[in-house]
Amino acid sequence: MNPSTVTIAPAGWLRRAWGLVRLVRPGNVAMICVGVGLGGVLAGGVDVLQAEPGMQLLVAALSAALIGGGASSLNDALDLEVDRLNRPERPLPAGLLSAGTARLLWGIGSGAGVMLAFSLSSMHVALALGALGLMVVYNVYLKRTMLVGNLVVALVTGLALVYGGWGLGRMAPVFVGAGFAFLTTLAHEIVKDLEDRAGDAAAGARTLPLVYHPRVAVCAVVGVLVVTLLLTPMPFLLLDYRGLFLLLLLVSDALLLQVLWILLGPGPEEHAGRVSRLLKAVMIAGMIALAFGAIVRLGE
């Protein structure tokens, strides 16, 4: 027996298995689950951890994760040529998996996610089908269009909170959190267009920094983030969130101000990668602040 076949074959299987994990973008899947969980906490506080609501929230998170992971797989299948330039390390351009495998994974994940929604409520089914349809339209038609694709991704991200909170309590805090998720995701998506403009240009995309100028895209991000910053006190003013929420809000606002400082400085389009990472930190800090605000408020 050739010793090389004994060592190389398992390594090949492991690389392909890891490629499958990377294909669904586990970081994005985790953020989807966090968004669904946050929606539940915003609606019902710590009571959502009890048996029945906790099970509903767990099923909702799994359903959203399957649909979101499937959408990422479809994205890679349709974006293979662009990823050869922008992200050659991704599983498909690296040759670990085929586009057919990615499409199959999308079909299985999407179907399973929608089936789980049927065990929750008719509203969950409507939201699941709506999000699935939006992501298909985005991946096929809107990904390389100016701003419309960014708006679709931001909307679907906000819907994750509504998906988690529906039927578990007050929806007003959920909609506030969904608005925050929408704005920060919109800014992040435009920054990603800045980061990917070389590959997008080669693929004939018509994103904001390509149709006009990178500085126009920077101005759009600044505008969205200024609105976000001005709206961050709303949970305190409208929902009576206070105490620890206000302290954590300062962390989120400080990160937002740091992003604005970079964008208003020299050569902001060259710092798109750093801005993208900071915006993810803003999302996480904002989610934590809102969660603690809801827990304290509903626990009184």
N, C-alpha and C positions, 0 to 999 in steps of 0.2 A: 504493500500500500504506500502510496506517495504521501510522505508526512505533510507536504504543503497543503494537500486537500483537507487534512484533518484540522489544521489551524485556520485556514482561510475561510472555509465554508461557514463555521459558526460566526466568525467575525462579520461575514457578509450578511447573515441573517440578523445579527444584532444591529448592524448599520441600517438595514431596511426597517427594522422595528422602530429604531430611534427616528428614522425618517418619517414614519407614520405619525409618531408623536409630534414631531416638529411641523408636519403638514397642517395639523389642526390648530397650530399656534397656541400651545398650552398657556402662555402668558395672557393672551386675549380671552381664552376660555375661563381662566381664573378671574379676570376682571368682569366677565359676564356674570359669573356666579356671585361675585361680590356685589355687583349691581342689583341682581335679583334679591340677594340677602338684605341689602340695604333698603330696598323697597319694602320688604317685609317688616324690618325693624322700624322704619319711618311710620308705617301704618299702625303697628301694634306694639311696639316696644319689646321688652324682654318676654312678654306673653307669647310671642310667636315661637319661642323655644319649647312650649308645651307640646304634648303629644300630637294632637290633631293639626293645629296650625303649623307646627314644626314639620310634620310629614308633607303638608301641602307645599310649604316653602322648599323643602328638599326636592320634591318632584318637579316643581317649577324651575329650580336651578338646574336640574339635570336636563329637563326639556330644552331650556334656553341654551345650555352648553352644547347639546347635540346639534341644534340648529346653527349655532354660531360656529362650532368647529367644522360642520359641513360646509358652511359658506366660505370659510377660509380655504378649504380644500378646492372648492370650485374656483375661487379667486386664483389660486396657484395654477390650476389647469388652464384657465383662460389667459393667464398672464405670463406664460412660460417664456416667450421671446423677450419680453421686457425684463423679466427676472434674470435672464442670461447676462444682461448688462448691469442692472441695479443690484441684484442679490444672487450672484452665481453660486453661493453656498447653500441656497435653499434646496430641499430634497429633489425637486423635479429637474432644475437645470444641472444639479450635481450628478444626475443619473441614478439616484437611489431608487426612485419610483417613477412610474409612468403617469401620463395625463389621464389615462383610462382608470387607473387605480384611484386617482384623486376624485374623478367624477363618481366612481362607485361609492367612495367614502362619503361624498356629499349626499348621494341618494339615500344611503342607509341612515346617516345621521339625521337628515331632514325628516325622513319618514318616521323614525323612532321618536324624534322630538315632538312632532305634531300628534302622534298617537298618545304620548304621555299627556299632552294638553287636554285631550278628550276626558281624561280622568279627573280634571280639575274643574273647569266650568266652560260655558259657551263663550264667555269673554276671553278666557285664555286661548281657546281654539282660534277665535278671531284675531287675537294679537299674534299668535304663533304663525298663522297663515299670512297675516299682513307683513310681519317681519321677514318671513321666508320669501314672499313675493318681492318685497322691496330689495332684498339682497340679491335675488336672481336678476332683477332689472338693473340693479347697480352693476353687477359683475359683467353682464352682457352688453349693456348699452351706455351706462352713465359714468363708469369709472374714470374715463378720460375726458369727461366734459367739465366745463368751467363751473365750479361751485355747486352744481346740482348734485353731483356724486358726493361731495363733502357733506351737504345737507342731509342726504339720505342716511349716510353712516351715522351722523350725529343724532338723527331722529331714532334710528334703531337702538342706539346706545341708551337714549333716554327711555325708550319703551321697556328696556330690561327692568327698570325700577318699577314701572307700572305693572309689569308682568308679575313681579314678586309681591307687590303690595296689595294687588286686587283681592278683595274679599277678606282681608285680615284686619281692617280697622279704618282709621281716618285716611282719606286720600289726599287731602290738601298738602300735608308734608311730603307725600310721595311726588306730587306734581312739582313742588319746589325743588326737590332733589333731582327730578328728571330734567328740569330746566337748567340746573347747574351742569349736569352731565352733558346735555345737548350743547351748551355754549363751549365748555372746555374741549369736548370732542371735536366740534367744528374748528376751533383754533388749531387743534392738533393735526387734523386732516389737511388743513391748508399748509401747515409747516411740513408735513410729509411730502406734499407736492413740491415744496421748495427743495427738499432733500433729494427727491427722485427726478429732478427736472432733466438730467442728462439722458437717462433711460427713457423717460416719457417723451422727450423730443424725438428720439430715434424711432419710437413707436407711433409717432404722429398724434400724440395726445394733445388736447386743447385745455389744459389746466390753467388756472389763473396766472401763475408766474410765467407761463409760456405764451399765452395769448396777449398779455400786456407786458409786464416786466416783473422780475422778482421783488422790486421795491413796492409795487402795487399789492402784491400778496402780503408782504410784511405789513403794510398799512392796514390791510383787511384784518390780519391777526391782531394787530394792536387795537383796532376798533372793537373787535369781539371781546378781547380781554379787558378793556376799559369798562365795557358794559357789565361784564362778569364781576369785576371788582366793585362797581357801584351797587350791584345787586346782592352782594354777599351779606349785608346786614339784614336782608329781608326775613330770614328765619327768626331773628331777634325781634324785629318790629311786628311781624304778622303772626308768628307761631309761639311767641313767648319763650324761645330758646335762650338760655343764659348760662351763667356759671362756666363750666368746663367748655361748653360750646364756644364761648367768646374767646377763651384762651387758645383753643385749637383753630379758631377762625383766623387768629393773628398769624399762625404758622402758614395757613393756606394763602392768606393775603401777602405775606412776606415773600413767598415763592412766586406769586403772581407779579409782584413788583420787581423781583429779580429778572423774570422773563421780559417784562417791559423794558427794563434797563438795558438788557442785551439787544432787544429789537430796535431800540431808539439810539443805539450806539453805532459806531462805524462798521460797515460790512456785515449787517445782521444776517443776510442770506447765507453767508458762509458759516454761520453758527447754528444751522437748522437742526443738526443732530443733537447738540446740547440743549437747544430749546425744546425739542421733542421729548427728551428725557425729563426735563424740568416740568413740562406740562403733565406728564404722567404722575409726577410727584404731587402736583397741584390737585389732580383728580383724587389721589389716595388721601391726601390731607383733608380735602373737602368732604369726602365720604365719611371719614372718621369723625370729623366735627359734627356732621349732620346726625350720624348714628348716636353719638353721645348726647347730643341735644334732645333727640327723640326719647332716648331711654330715661334721661333725667326728667323730662317734661311729663311723660306718661307714668313715671314712677311716683309722682307726687300725689 
